[in-house]
Amino acid sequence: MTTLDAYHWLRYADLYGEVPFDNNTQIPLRMYPDGESMPDKVPMLSYMIDKTKGLFDSEGYNEIYIAGIKLTNILGGLLVIPFILYFFSIGFPAAGILGGLIGNFSYAYYVRASTGRVDTDTLNMFFPFFAAYLIYLMDKCKTNKGIYFYSVILGLIMYLFTWWYEHPGFIIVYFAIFIFFLLIKT
């Protein structure tokens, strides 16, 4: 593991299903990872690691570690999807592919989402860019049903982002943009 937070997420994945996730449960290992009580719900990254640990060939190694490393590699590549979808929809498919690849292989993102960095950094760019793409799609909708549909998907994406990153302040920014969009659109 190349980041200290990796052990935090891996420990929660290891404890998932064994201990209840609530504020009354103390973490079995004293003072590790935080010396605090369990969070209210299992973090999304830990949940995904626990659910995918059997999918990867571990060859005798700890399944949690292998699943964390492989899942980080897979999730880190999802950044290209919002770029490609947006630029395809405005008529510049080559720019979408190139923008996604440049974003995915930029030094800062590459380091933060590289192998061994089992951390939430892997999808911290995917969710906001996908939410921005959904707001763009709402702008292009001609019917209220389409706007409602994309609003529901946007709400789901922001819920997943909050579960993923556990910092709900981002929702306020997107909610303000969403309300501003609705005021202009109507």
C-alpha positions as CSV (number, residue, x, y, z in Angstrom):
1,M,0.0,0.0,0.0
2,T,1.4,3.4,-0.9
3,T,-0.9,5.6,1.2
4,L,-1.8,5.5,4.9
5,D,-5.5,5.8,4.1
6,A,-5.4,2.4,2.3
7,Y,-5.3,0.6,5.6
8,H,-8.3,2.7,6.8
9,W,-10.5,1.5,4.0
10,L,-9.1,-2.0,4.0
11,R,-9.8,-2.4,7.7
12,Y,-13.4,-1.3,7.3
13,A,-13.8,-3.8,4.4
14,D,-12.3,-6.5,6.7
15,L,-14.7,-5.6,9.5
16,Y,-17.8,-5.4,7.3
17,G,-20.3,-8.1,8.2
18,E,-18.4,-8.9,11.4
19,V,-19.3,-5.8,13.5
20,P,-22.2,-3.4,13.3
21,F,-21.4,0.0,11.7
22,D,-22.8,2.5,14.2
23,N,-21.5,5.0,16.7
24,N,-21.7,2.6,19.6
25,T,-19.3,0.0,18.3
26,Q,-15.7,0.5,19.0
27,I,-13.1,-0.7,16.5
28,P,-11.7,-4.0,17.6
29,L,-8.1,-2.9,17.3
30,R,-7.5,-0.2,19.8
31,M,-6.6,3.2,18.3
32,Y,-6.6,1.8,14.7
33,P,-7.3,3.2,12.2
34,D,-8.7,6.3,14.0
35,G,-9.1,5.3,17.6
36,E,-12.7,6.3,17.2
37,S,-16.0,4.5,17.0
38,M,-17.3,3.0,13.8
39,P,-19.0,5.3,11.2
40,D,-22.7,5.2,10.9
41,K,-22.5,3.1,7.7
42,V,-19.7,1.2,5.9
43,P,-17.8,3.5,3.5
44,M,-18.6,2.8,-0.1
45,L,-15.0,2.0,-1.0
46,S,-14.8,-0.6,1.8
47,Y,-18.2,-2.0,0.8
48,M,-17.0,-2.4,-2.8
49,I,-13.8,-4.1,-1.7
50,D,-15.6,-6.5,0.5
51,K,-18.1,-7.4,-2.2
52,T,-15.4,-7.9,-4.9
53,K,-12.8,-9.7,-2.9
54,G,-13.8,-13.1,-4.3
55,L,-13.6,-12.0,-7.9
56,F,-9.8,-11.6,-8.1
57,D,-7.3,-14.5,-7.9
58,S,-5.4,-13.9,-4.7
59,E,-3.0,-17.0,-4.9
60,G,-2.8,-17.3,-1.1
61,Y,-2.6,-13.5,-0.4
62,N,-5.1,-11.6,1.6
63,E,-8.2,-11.2,-0.6
64,I,-9.0,-7.8,0.8
65,Y,-5.6,-6.3,-0.2
66,I,-5.8,-7.8,-3.7
67,A,-9.4,-6.6,-4.2
68,G,-8.4,-3.1,-3.0
69,I,-5.5,-2.8,-5.5
70,K,-7.4,-4.3,-8.5
71,L,-10.5,-2.3,-7.7
72,T,-8.5,1.0,-7.5
73,N,-7.0,0.3,-10.9
74,I,-10.5,-0.3,-12.5
75,L,-12.2,2.6,-10.8
76,G,-9.4,5.0,-11.7
77,G,-10.1,4.5,-15.4
78,L,-13.7,5.6,-15.1
79,L,-12.7,9.3,-15.4
80,V,-12.8,9.0,-19.2
81,I,-16.5,8.2,-19.3
82,P,-17.9,11.7,-18.6
83,F,-15.4,13.3,-20.9
84,I,-16.2,11.0,-23.8
85,L,-20.0,11.3,-23.2
86,Y,-19.9,15.1,-23.1
87,F,-17.7,15.6,-26.1
88,F,-19.6,13.0,-28.1
89,S,-22.8,14.8,-27.4
90,I,-21.5,18.1,-28.6
91,G,-20.0,16.6,-31.7
92,F,-16.3,16.3,-30.9
93,P,-15.7,12.6,-30.2
94,A,-11.9,12.8,-30.7
95,A,-11.7,15.6,-28.1
96,G,-13.6,13.5,-25.7
97,I,-11.3,10.5,-26.0
98,L,-8.2,12.7,-25.9
99,G,-9.5,14.8,-22.9
100,G,-10.4,11.6,-21.0
101,L,-7.0,10.1,-21.7
102,I,-5.1,13.4,-20.8
103,G,-7.2,13.6,-17.6
104,N,-6.6,10.0,-16.7
105,F,-2.9,10.1,-17.4
106,S,-2.2,13.6,-16.0
107,Y,0.6,13.4,-13.4
108,A,-1.5,14.5,-10.4
109,Y,-4.4,12.2,-11.1
110,Y,-2.1,9.3,-12.1
111,V,-0.3,9.6,-8.8
112,R,-3.4,9.9,-6.7
113,A,-5.2,7.0,-8.4
114,S,-2.2,4.7,-9.0
115,T,-1.7,1.1,-8.0
116,G,-1.5,0.7,-4.2
117,R,-3.3,3.9,-3.4
118,V,-6.5,2.3,-2.1
119,D,-8.3,5.6,-1.5
120,T,-11.3,7.6,-2.5
121,D,-9.2,9.6,-4.9
122,T,-10.0,7.2,-7.7
123,L,-13.6,8.4,-8.2
124,N,-13.4,12.0,-6.8
125,M,-13.2,13.4,-10.3
126,F,-15.7,10.9,-11.9
127,F,-18.7,11.9,-9.8
128,P,-18.4,15.7,-10.2
129,F,-17.7,15.5,-14.0
130,F,-20.6,13.1,-14.5
131,A,-22.9,15.4,-12.5
132,A,-21.9,18.3,-14.7
133,Y,-22.7,16.2,-17.7
134,L,-26.1,15.4,-16.4
135,I,-26.8,19.1,-15.8
136,Y,-25.7,19.7,-19.4
137,L,-28.2,17.0,-20.5
138,M,-31.0,18.7,-18.6
139,D,-30.3,21.9,-20.5
140,K,-30.7,20.0,-23.8
141,C,-34.0,18.4,-22.8
142,K,-37.1,19.6,-24.5
143,T,-39.6,18.1,-22.1
144,N,-40.2,18.3,-18.4
145,K,-40.1,14.5,-18.2
146,G,-36.5,14.5,-19.5
147,I,-35.5,17.1,-17.0
148,Y,-37.1,15.1,-14.1
149,F,-35.4,12.0,-15.3
150,Y,-31.9,13.6,-15.4
151,S,-32.7,15.3,-12.0
152,V,-33.3,11.9,-10.5
153,I,-30.1,10.5,-12.0
154,L,-28.2,13.6,-10.8
155,G,-29.6,13.1,-7.2
156,L,-28.5,9.4,-7.3
157,I,-25.0,10.4,-8.5
158,M,-24.7,13.0,-5.8
159,Y,-25.9,10.5,-3.2
160,L,-23.3,8.0,-4.4
161,F,-20.7,10.7,-4.3
162,T,-21.5,11.6,-0.7
163,W,-21.4,7.9,0.2
164,W,-18.1,7.6,-1.7
165,Y,-16.3,10.7,-0.4
166,E,-18.2,11.4,2.8
167,H,-17.9,15.2,2.4
168,P,-21.5,16.4,1.7
169,G,-20.4,20.0,1.0
170,F,-20.0,19.3,-2.7
171,I,-23.7,18.7,-2.9
172,I,-24.4,22.3,-1.9
173,V,-22.5,23.6,-4.9
174,Y,-24.2,21.3,-7.3
175,F,-27.6,22.0,-5.7
176,A,-27.0,25.7,-6.2
177,I,-26.1,25.2,-9.9
178,F,-29.1,22.9,-10.3
179,I,-31.5,25.5,-8.8
180,F,-29.9,28.3,-10.9
181,F,-30.4,26.1,-14.0
182,L,-34.1,25.4,-13.1
183,L,-34.7,29.2,-12.6
184,I,-33.2,30.0,-16.0
185,K,-34.9,27.1,-17.7
186,T,-38.4,27.8,-16.6
